[in-house]
Amino acid sequence: MSKSEDERAKRLAEALRLNLRRRKAQARGEAADDAAKADSPPRPSGESDVTD
């Protein structure tokens, strides 16, 4: 393989690994939780997640 083919193969392999991690996280439900946290505005300090 040429140098550019090797680089392309490495990029594709990395993209496949990232995609696999993302799909596994989504299957576990973690991706939905992370997306919800990213969409919500940050809370002022002193407020907690715990509700009484």
N, C-alpha and C positions, 0 to 999 in steps of 0.2 A: 504494500500500500504506500501511496505517497504521503507526504507530510499533511497536506490538506485533507486527505481522506481519513488519516488518523485523528486529526483535530475534530472533524465532523463526527466520527464515530464516538469520540469522547463526549462531545456535546449531546449527541443523541442518547448515549447511555445515561448521562446525568439527568437529562429531561425525563427519561423513563423512570429513573429512581425517584425523582421528585413527584412525578405523577402517581407512582405506586404509593408513596407515603401519604399523599393527599387523599387518594381513594380509600386507603386503610383508615385514615383518621375520619373520613366522612362516614365510613361504614360503622365506626365505633360511636359516631355522634359528636366527636370532638370538633369537627370543622364547623358544625352549626353553632356550638357553644362559643367558639372563637369569633365567629362572624357576628353573633349577637353582642358580644362584649365590645367588639370593634365599632359597631354601629351606635352603641349607647354612649351618651355624653359622659365625660368623667365626672365623678362625684366629688364634691368639696371634701377636704380632709376632715376626718372625724366622723363621717357617716360610714356605716357598715352594711354588709349584705344581710345581716341577721334582722329578722322582723319579729316583733313580740306579739 
